[in-house]
Amino acid sequence: MKYKKVVVFGGCGFLGGYVVDELVRKGYKVIAADIKPSEYIDETFFRKCDIMDRCSIDNIISDDVEVVYNFAGFANLDKSVFYPVETINLNIVGNLNILEVCKEKKVGRIVFASSSYAMNDKGSFYGISKLSSEKIIEEYQKLYGLKYTIIRYGSVYSEREFENNYIYHLIKEAVEQQKIIHDGDGEEVREYIHAEDAARLSVDIIESEEYENQNIVLTGVERMKRRELFEMINEILNDDIEIIFKNNEYKNHYKVTPYSFHPTLSKKLVANPFIDMGQGLLECVKEVYRKNEQREDTK
């Protein structure tokens, strides 16, 4: 089944932007709905939208929209600890607003960007908001027949500069300050996936009925400890980086696995082929240097 018209809420954000790119590449008619435009997204696809405003959403989702992605909302786990109201409003109420319009317009499927922290008790208000939204989406399917796919994303990275792109900012710190400071002991394990790979799989999902009303875990195949990641960055930067482990309690983040209780059963989807971790890191390094050169040129 081939969908034609797609709306991506949060389409100018980190991962949403890559999904917009992939949809455009594959020939879909795409709207990138967001609160503000992005340097990475062609302005012809951008439509301003506030997910806290139902009328704004209603103006975006026309009757011929067949798929809606929701990447919008509060995406910073650590900040969510200090902004619980904003987190809950944007991630739960905002998602509800989208669901209501999708129900009224009889949208074919909604794809919700959740997180591995929906499966974990360390995700603070961010994880809570994602899990709550998942349950609400499942209930909309039961009561109103609104089809969905929930994607629990793991550790996504790329060379684009966004607040929630952890690896980019890690490399930026290493390039500019010649050091990496980590709160934990470096033994934390993650499965990294490049945003291009994550986006490609996220679009593949809407082209198959297999993933209707399913919960998907989408992570990478390159499983490594934080300290291994830091050493890889250090080698790329010619061993000029000081790596500091503070060995504090790594609050609100899981150590080895996100599974700390038993949510809805998920299928795991991995990219094949995928962007090599070393190459992905190198692209991040290049982009940090390019941005710094741009700033110097404008002084």
C-alpha positions, -999 to +999 in steps of 0.1 A: +000+000+000+015+033-011+006+064+008+006+098-011+001+127+013+019+128+047+021+153+075+051+153+098+046+172+130+080+183+143+091+180+107+118+207+113+132+190+143+161+166+146+147+132+135+116+146+120+137+165+095+154+134+083+120+117+079+108+146+058+139+142+036+133+105+031+096+110+023+105+136-003+132+114-018+106+086-022+081+108-039+055+115-012+037+148-009+050+161+024+041+188+049+067+196+076+045+211+103+065+228+131+066+259+153+095+274+133+114+265+101+148+248+099+179+254+078+178+218+069+143+217+054+133+234+021+108+261+030+084+249+004+075+220+027+072+240+059+039+250+074+038+267+107+018+248+134+015+248+172+004+214+184-012+230+215-037+248+192-063+224+177-073+249+150-037+251+139-036+213+136-069+212+118-056+236+092-027+213+085-044+180+083-066+181+052-091+153+043-066+137+018-038+132+044-032+095+047-004+093+072+006+116+101+039+114+120+043+130+154+078+140+163+067+172+180+070+180+216+095+181+245+126+160+235+152+167+263+151+141+290+173+160+315+154+192+311+121+175+316+131+170+352+129+208+357+100+214+334+074+187+342+043+208+332+058+218+298+068+182+292+034+167+300+015+195+281+036+192+249+040+154+248+006+143+261-019+171+255-002+181+222-004+145+210-040+143+221-048+173+200-032+156+169-051+124+177-084+142+178-079+158+144-067+125+130-098+108+142-121+135+128-103+135+094-102+097+093-064+096+088-052+062+077-024+058+102-005+078+128+031+071+135+042+082+170+078+089+178+083+074+213+115+065+231+133+036+247+127+055+279+090+046+277+102+011+287+123+024+316+117+038+351+146+062+349+132+085+321+116+110+345+087+130+331+100+125+296+097+087+298+064+090+316+050+114+289+060+090+261+045+059+278+013+078+286+010+089+250+015+053+238-013+041+260-036+069+248-028+060+211-036+023+217-069+034+233-078+055+203-073+025+181-095+003+203-123+029+206-122+047+172-102+024+149-074+049+143-045+028+131-010+035+145+026+025+146+046+034+177+083+036+172+105+036+203+137+052+191+171+045+208+203+065+206+200+085+173+228+107+161+239+127+131+260+157+120+230+181+123+232+205+152+201+200+174+197+203+212+188+166+215+216+153+193+239+141+221+268+129+199+270+161+179+273+182+211+298+157+226+320+161+195+315+199+196+328+199+232+358+178+223+367+200+193+363+233+211+375+224+246+398+194+239+379+174+266+350+152+272+334+153+306+310+125+315+289+122+346+289+084+348+317+058+347+316+052+310+303+016+313+268+026+301+259+007+269+240+021+239+231+009+204+237+039+182+218+045+149+224+073+124+193+095+118+194+087+081+190+050+088+163+056+114+144+078+089+146+052+062+132+026+084+106+050+097+093+055+062+096+018+053+071+012+081+043+031+065+047+011+033+037-022+049+005-032+067+027-055+088+035-027+112-001-014+117-011-013+153+024-024+163+051-012+187+085-011+172+119-007+188+143+010+164+180+011+174+213+005+158+235-026+155+266-009+169+264-017+206+291+001+226+300+015+259+302+052+264+339+050+271+344+032+238+325+060+220+347+086+237+379+067+227+367+065+191+361+102+190+395+108+206+413+087+179+395+106+151+408+138+167+443+125+169+443+116+206+443+152+217+412+149+239+411+146+277+384+122+288+371+128+323+347+104+341+331+120+372+317+087+383+286+104+397+252+086+397+241+088+361+206+101+370+176+095+348+195+074+323+196+036+321+230+018+323+228-012+301+192-019+290+160+002+288+139-027+298+130-022+335+094-034+334+070-051+310+053-027+285+036-038+253+057-063+234+078-047+207+095-059+175+130-047+170+139-032+136+175-026+125+189-010+094+206-031+068+227-016+053+236+010+079+259+040+082+292+029+099+296+045+133+331+057+125+319+074+093+290+089+111+312+104+138+336+118+111+307+136+095+298+151+129+334+163+133+334+179+098+301+197+105+314+211+139+345+225+121+323+239+093+300+257+117+329+271+136+345+284+104+312+300+095+310+318+129+346+331+124+338+344+089+308+364+103+328+381+130 
